[in-house]
Amino acid sequence: MRYLATLFENNRAWAAKRTAADPGFFARLSGIQRPDYLWIGCADSRVPANEIVDLDPGELFVHRNVANVVPPDDPNVLSTVQFAVDALRVKHIIVCGHYGCGGVQAAFADRAEPPLHDWIEWIRTVRRTHADELAALPDDEARWRRLCELNVQAQVANVCRTKTVLAAWDRGQPLAVHGWIYGLEDGHAARPPATP
């Protein structure tokens, strides 16, 4: 319980600091939610979505899971996309992976314990699809980095194939889907290199 008490203390200090800097912050925050962005990122604790792009609470709608995967049959991510696009009317969906992703690294192994095994299978499919490109790279580190990039590209494609996104585009709703890769080593986000 000692650790939870510390978290509550941290929360109160954070709230006091926010209120001191901006007395109306929480009143505005508790109003209607209108972010322009949906962030689909990895659950890795080193990749804090709002901090990476320096946005306040309320400015970024966030979904995180192991290795930023967007399976076509996962109700969690699909309902997040649907709510973000249909209810919040976000203008941008950002799929952000990161170098050093443990979920992506697990896709190089043959087996993981359930339920992680089934989840990682989505990334193993990306690995198999790009087997020749990955095999041509000089070492395991380069292959891991490249699979992180390729996974982002695959998940962007999955987002673009969702019924929600296709319907939004059909009705002319302004909506762009982006793929980013984040570097733990320097804190920079960028577009992953294109597939040759």
C-alpha positions as CSV (number, residue, x, y, z in Angstrom):
1,M,0.0,0.0,0.0
2,R,3.0,2.3,0.5
3,Y,3.4,2.6,-3.3
4,L,-0.3,3.4,-3.9
5,A,-0.2,6.1,-1.2
6,T,2.7,7.7,-3.1
7,L,0.7,7.7,-6.3
8,F,-2.2,9.4,-4.5
9,E,0.2,12.0,-3.1
10,N,1.7,12.5,-6.6
11,N,-1.8,12.9,-8.0
12,R,-2.7,15.6,-5.5
13,A,0.6,17.4,-6.1
14,W,0.0,17.3,-9.9
15,A,-3.5,18.6,-9.6
16,A,-2.4,21.4,-7.3
17,K,0.4,22.4,-9.7
18,R,-2.0,22.3,-12.7
19,T,-4.5,24.5,-10.8
20,A,-1.9,27.0,-9.7
21,A,-0.6,27.4,-13.3
22,D,-4.1,27.4,-14.8
23,P,-7.1,27.8,-12.4
24,G,-9.7,26.9,-15.1
25,F,-7.8,23.8,-16.3
26,F,-10.0,21.2,-14.7
27,A,-13.2,23.0,-15.4
28,R,-12.3,23.1,-19.1
29,L,-11.1,19.5,-19.0
30,S,-14.4,18.2,-17.5
31,G,-16.3,19.8,-20.4
32,I,-16.9,18.2,-23.8
33,Q,-14.0,16.1,-25.1
34,R,-12.8,17.3,-28.5
35,P,-9.4,15.9,-29.4
36,D,-8.2,16.1,-33.0
37,Y,-6.0,13.0,-32.6
38,L,-6.4,9.3,-31.8
39,W,-3.1,7.7,-30.7
40,I,-2.8,3.9,-31.1
41,G,0.5,3.1,-29.4
42,C,2.4,0.5,-27.5
43,A,1.6,-0.1,-23.8
44,D,5.3,0.2,-23.0
45,S,5.7,2.4,-20.0
46,R,8.6,4.3,-21.7
47,V,6.3,5.6,-24.4
48,P,3.9,8.1,-22.8
49,A,1.7,9.4,-25.6
50,N,0.7,12.8,-24.4
51,E,4.3,13.6,-23.3
52,I,5.9,12.6,-26.5
53,V,3.8,15.1,-28.5
54,D,3.6,17.6,-25.6
55,L,-0.2,17.7,-25.5
56,D,-2.4,18.3,-22.4
57,P,-5.0,15.9,-21.2
58,G,-8.0,16.1,-23.4
59,E,-6.0,16.8,-26.5
60,L,-5.2,13.2,-27.4
61,F,-7.5,10.2,-27.4
62,V,-5.3,7.2,-26.5
63,H,-5.5,3.4,-27.1
64,R,-2.5,1.4,-26.0
65,N,-1.7,-2.3,-26.2
66,V,1.3,-4.6,-26.6
67,A,3.1,-3.6,-29.8
68,N,0.4,-1.2,-31.0
69,V,-1.4,-4.0,-32.9
70,V,-4.7,-3.4,-34.7
71,P,-6.3,-6.8,-35.3
72,P,-9.4,-6.8,-37.5
73,D,-11.3,-8.8,-34.9
74,D,-10.3,-7.0,-31.7
75,P,-13.4,-5.3,-30.2
76,N,-11.3,-3.2,-27.9
77,V,-9.2,-1.4,-30.5
78,L,-12.1,-1.4,-33.0
79,S,-14.5,0.3,-30.5
80,T,-11.8,2.8,-29.7
81,V,-11.4,3.7,-33.4
82,Q,-15.2,3.8,-33.8
83,F,-15.7,6.1,-30.8
84,A,-12.8,8.4,-31.9
85,V,-14.0,8.7,-35.5
86,D,-17.8,8.7,-35.1
87,A,-18.3,10.4,-31.8
88,L,-15.2,12.5,-31.2
89,R,-14.7,13.2,-35.0
90,V,-10.9,13.1,-34.7
91,K,-9.1,14.3,-37.8
92,H,-5.9,12.2,-37.4
93,I,-5.2,8.6,-36.3
94,I,-1.6,8.0,-35.4
95,V,-0.3,4.5,-35.1
96,C,3.0,4.9,-33.1
97,G,5.4,2.0,-32.6
98,H,8.8,2.3,-31.0
99,Y,12.3,0.8,-31.4
100,G,13.1,-1.7,-28.7
101,C,9.6,-3.0,-28.5
102,G,9.4,-6.2,-26.5
103,G,6.2,-7.3,-28.2
104,V,7.9,-7.0,-31.6
105,Q,11.0,-8.8,-30.3
106,A,8.7,-11.7,-29.1
107,A,7.6,-12.2,-32.7
108,F,11.1,-13.6,-33.5
109,A,10.5,-16.4,-31.0
110,D,8.5,-19.5,-31.9
111,R,6.3,-19.5,-28.9
112,A,5.0,-17.4,-26.0
113,E,2.5,-18.3,-23.3
114,P,-1.2,-17.7,-24.0
115,P,-2.8,-15.2,-24.5
116,L,0.3,-13.3,-25.5
117,H,1.1,-16.0,-28.1
118,D,-2.1,-15.3,-30.1
119,W,-1.6,-11.5,-29.9
120,I,2.1,-11.7,-31.1
121,E,0.9,-13.9,-34.0
122,W,-0.2,-10.7,-35.7
123,I,3.4,-9.5,-35.7
124,R,4.7,-12.9,-36.7
125,T,2.6,-12.6,-39.8
126,V,4.3,-9.3,-40.6
127,R,7.7,-10.9,-40.0
128,R,6.8,-13.8,-42.4
129,T,5.5,-11.4,-45.1
130,H,8.9,-9.5,-45.0
131,A,11.1,-12.5,-44.3
132,D,13.5,-11.9,-47.3
133,E,14.0,-8.2,-46.4
134,L,14.6,-9.0,-42.8
135,A,17.0,-11.9,-43.6
136,A,19.1,-9.5,-45.7
137,L,19.8,-7.2,-42.8
138,P,23.2,-7.4,-41.1
139,D,22.2,-8.5,-37.6
140,D,19.4,-9.2,-35.1
141,E,19.3,-5.6,-33.9
142,A,18.8,-4.3,-37.4
143,R,16.1,-7.0,-38.0
144,W,14.3,-6.0,-34.8
145,R,14.4,-2.3,-35.6
146,R,13.1,-2.9,-39.1
147,L,10.3,-5.2,-37.8
148,C,9.2,-2.4,-35.5
149,E,8.9,-0.2,-38.6
150,L,7.1,-2.8,-40.7
151,N,4.7,-3.5,-37.8
152,V,3.7,0.1,-37.8
153,Q,3.1,0.0,-41.6
154,A,1.0,-3.2,-41.2
155,Q,-1.1,-1.7,-38.4
156,V,-1.7,1.5,-40.4
157,A,-3.0,-0.7,-43.2
158,N,-5.3,-2.5,-40.7
159,V,-6.7,0.8,-39.5
160,C,-7.3,1.9,-43.0
161,R,-9.3,-1.3,-43.7
162,T,-11.7,-0.9,-40.7
163,K,-15.3,-0.3,-41.5
164,T,-15.3,2.8,-39.4
165,V,-12.5,4.5,-41.3
166,L,-13.8,3.4,-44.7
167,A,-17.2,4.7,-43.8
168,A,-15.8,8.1,-42.7
169,W,-13.9,8.4,-45.9
170,D,-17.0,7.5,-47.9
171,R,-19.0,10.3,-46.3
172,G,-16.2,12.8,-46.9
173,Q,-15.2,13.1,-43.2
174,P,-11.7,14.7,-42.9
175,L,-9.6,11.9,-41.5
176,A,-5.9,11.0,-42.1
177,V,-4.1,7.9,-40.8
178,H,-0.4,8.2,-40.0
179,G,2.4,5.8,-39.0
180,W,5.1,6.9,-36.6
181,I,8.1,5.2,-35.0
182,Y,9.5,6.5,-31.7
183,G,13.1,6.3,-30.7
184,L,13.6,5.5,-27.0
185,E,17.3,6.5,-27.4
186,D,16.6,10.1,-28.4
187,G,12.9,10.8,-27.8
188,H,12.2,11.6,-31.4
189,A,9.2,10.4,-33.4
190,A,9.3,10.0,-37.2
191,R,7.7,8.3,-40.1
192,P,9.1,4.8,-40.6
193,P,11.0,4.2,-43.8
194,A,9.0,3.0,-46.7
195,T,9.1,-0.7,-47.7
196,P,11.4,-1.2,-50.7
